[in-house]
Amino acid sequence: MAKVIITQVRSAINRPKRQKETIKALGIKKLNVPVEHEATPQIMGMVNKVTHLVKVEQK
C-alpha cells in the first residue's frame, strides 16, 4: 500500500469541532510537523474533509 505524508499548514482554530477531531484522529499535533500514514480509503476520506488545512505528499 502507498504511503502519504500529511502536514498541517493552517490552524484549526475557529474551525468546526468535527474538523478539529479529524485533525486529531490523523495524529497531527502541531503545525508543520509531518505524519506518515498508509493511503487507505479511511485515511484519504479524513484528508478530503480537511484538505484546506493540510498538505498531502505521496511517498
BANUMI-483162 format. One record per residue (C-alpha): residue number from 1; x, y, z; residue in one letter. Coordinates in pm, whole numbers, always signed. Layout:
<ropa><k>NUM</k><u>X</u><v>Y</v><w>Z</w><r>A</r></ropa>
...
This chain:
<ropa><k>1</k><u>+0</u><v>+0</v><w>+0</w><r>M</r></ropa>
<ropa><k>2</k><u>+122</u><v>+351</v><w>-81</w><r>A</r></ropa>
<ropa><k>3</k><u>+224</u><v>+588</v><w>+194</w><r>K</r></ropa>
<ropa><k>4</k><u>+121</u><v>+953</v><w>+230</w><r>V</r></ropa>
<ropa><k>5</k><u>+284</u><v>+1227</v><w>+432</w><r>I</r></ropa>
<ropa><k>6</k><u>+31</u><v>+1467</v><w>+585</w><r>I</r></ropa>
<ropa><k>7</k><u>+138</u><v>+1807</v><w>+719</w><r>T</r></ropa>
<ropa><k>8</k><u>-94</u><v>+2060</v><w>+879</w><r>Q</r></ropa>
<ropa><k>9</k><u>-26</u><v>+2402</v><w>+724</w><r>V</r></ropa>
<ropa><k>10</k><u>-322</u><v>+2605</v><w>+855</w><r>R</r></ropa>
<ropa><k>11</k><u>-456</u><v>+2641</v><w>+1206</w><r>S</r></ropa>
<ropa><k>12</k><u>-765</u><v>+2457</v><w>+1326</w><r>A</r></ropa>
<ropa><k>13</k><u>-869</u><v>+2749</v><w>+1545</w><r>I</r></ropa>
<ropa><k>14</k><u>-1223</u><v>+2871</v><w>+1463</w><r>N</r></ropa>
<ropa><k>15</k><u>-1298</u><v>+2551</v><w>+1271</w><r>R</r></ropa>
<ropa><k>16</k><u>-1593</u><v>+2320</v><w>+1337</w><r>P</r></ropa>
<ropa><k>17</k><u>-1543</u><v>+2060</v><w>+1610</w><r>K</r></ropa>
<ropa><k>18</k><u>-1560</u><v>+1780</v><w>+1352</w><r>R</r></ropa>
<ropa><k>19</k><u>-1263</u><v>+1918</v><w>+1160</w><r>Q</r></ropa>
<ropa><k>20</k><u>-1062</u><v>+1957</v><w>+1481</w><r>K</r></ropa>
<ropa><k>21</k><u>-1139</u><v>+1595</v><w>+1571</w><r>E</r></ropa>
<ropa><k>22</k><u>-1038</u><v>+1478</v><w>+1224</w><r>T</r></ropa>
<ropa><k>23</k><u>-701</u><v>+1653</v><w>+1256</w><r>I</r></ropa>
<ropa><k>24</k><u>-656</u><v>+1486</v><w>+1595</w><r>K</r></ropa>
<ropa><k>25</k><u>-757</u><v>+1145</v><w>+1454</w><r>A</r></ropa>
<ropa><k>26</k><u>-493</u><v>+1177</v><w>+1184</w><r>L</r></ropa>
<ropa><k>27</k><u>-233</u><v>+1207</v><w>+1461</w><r>G</r></ropa>
<ropa><k>28</k><u>-141</u><v>+1567</v><w>+1387</w><r>I</r></ropa>
<ropa><k>29</k><u>-38</u><v>+1757</v><w>+1697</w><r>K</r></ropa>
<ropa><k>30</k><u>+142</u><v>+2068</v><w>+1572</w><r>K</r></ropa>
<ropa><k>31</k><u>+163</u><v>+2282</v><w>+1261</w><r>L</r></ropa>
<ropa><k>32</k><u>+433</u><v>+2189</v><w>+1008</w><r>N</r></ropa>
<ropa><k>33</k><u>+511</u><v>+1852</v><w>+1170</w><r>V</r></ropa>
<ropa><k>34</k><u>+462</u><v>+1573</v><w>+914</w><r>P</r></ropa>
<ropa><k>35</k><u>+280</u><v>+1248</v><w>+992</w><r>V</r></ropa>
<ropa><k>36</k><u>+306</u><v>+936</v><w>+775</w><r>E</r></ropa>
<ropa><k>37</k><u>+12</u><v>+705</v><w>+708</w><r>H</r></ropa>
<ropa><k>38</k><u>-79</u><v>+433</v><w>+462</w><r>E</r></ropa>
<ropa><k>39</k><u>-312</u><v>+558</v><w>+188</w><r>A</r></ropa>
<ropa><k>40</k><u>-620</u><v>+360</v><w>+292</w><r>T</r></ropa>
<ropa><k>41</k><u>-968</u><v>+476</v><w>+190</w><r>P</r></ropa>
<ropa><k>42</k><u>-1038</u><v>+572</v><w>+553</w><r>Q</r></ropa>
<ropa><k>43</k><u>-730</u><v>+795</v><w>+580</w><r>I</r></ropa>
<ropa><k>44</k><u>-790</u><v>+953</v><w>+240</w><r>M</r></ropa>
<ropa><k>45</k><u>-1152</u><v>+1024</v><w>+338</w><r>G</r></ropa>
<ropa><k>46</k><u>-1034</u><v>+1206</v><w>+651</w><r>M</r></ropa>
<ropa><k>47</k><u>-780</u><v>+1401</v><w>+445</w><r>V</r></ropa>
<ropa><k>48</k><u>-1052</u><v>+1505</v><w>+199</w><r>N</r></ropa>
<ropa><k>49</k><u>-1254</u><v>+1656</v><w>+486</w><r>K</r></ropa>
<ropa><k>50</k><u>-965</u><v>+1884</v><w>+590</w><r>V</r></ropa>
<ropa><k>51</k><u>-785</u><v>+1949</v><w>+260</w><r>T</r></ropa>
<ropa><k>52</k><u>-793</u><v>+2323</v><w>+325</w><r>H</r></ropa>
<ropa><k>53</k><u>-586</u><v>+2271</v><w>+643</w><r>L</r></ropa>
<ropa><k>54</k><u>-331</u><v>+2011</v><w>+532</w><r>V</r></ropa>
<ropa><k>55</k><u>-73</u><v>+1940</v><w>+264</w><r>K</r></ropa>
<ropa><k>56</k><u>-50</u><v>+1583</v><w>+133</w><r>V</r></ropa>
<ropa><k>57</k><u>+253</u><v>+1429</v><w>-38</w><r>E</r></ropa>
<ropa><k>58</k><u>+275</u><v>+1081</v><w>-191</w><r>Q</r></ropa>
<ropa><k>59</k><u>+571</u><v>+875</v><w>-79</w><r>K</r></ropa>
